[in-house]
Amino acid sequence: MGDDILPFILFEDGKYKLHPPAIDFLSQLEHPFATMSCAGKFRTGKSFMINRLLRNPPSKGFGVGETVQACTRGIWLCRTPLQGGGVNVFVMDTEGIDALDAESDHDVRIFAIAVLLSTVVVYNSMSHLDEAAIQTLSLMTRVAESLGTGHTPTLYWVLRDFMLQLVGLDGKPMSHADYLEDALKNPIGSKCKTREAIHTIF
């Protein structure tokens, strides 16, 4: 773990706690800033990806591992920001969803906290967009929506190891944005509410 990385939200003794050094750091910032969080299933390369965005060298930055166990617990913050349009963007790494030793309620709470803290949410998943990934994202967003803050961050959905051709039903090429919009179109039946929840939050 790099020197610039520190815990932000910790889960200890069944409670979620703010880490005082992170609060001290944020309270000393004198200029407006934005925040970006990365979320997704555990062991899918979230920490590795944002380390690359931050240009952190090996052994620095957010913790990564080569075992089946999750590396990140709670929400962690990098004190060195990305530069975006003249605004400092501070990056947060979140605990992976569906870790074997975590309750599903815990996953939902961590994701909801990250959404509420973020200007931008990066949702990391493997391969193509499928119903399981959409259902997972929908479950998380419904909790954030139920808090009623009206906060709507921007969503970027990153697909890792994507090898398929982007073509529509008519066989014509489609853009990445079209692919996401097509996956989130409201079908008939119970899946409508799933997609509506995602559209509401993002």
Secondary structure, 3 states (H helix, E strand, C coil): CCCCEEEEEEEECCEEEECHHHHHHHHCCCCCEEEEEEEEECCCCHHHHHHHHCCCCCCCCCCCCCCCCCCCCCEEEECCCEEECCEEEEEEEECCECCCCCCHHHHHHHHHHHHHHCCEEEEEEECCCCHHHHHHHHHHHHHHHHCCCCCCCEEEEEEECCCCCCECCCCCECCHHHHHHHHCCCCCCCHHHHHHHHHHHC
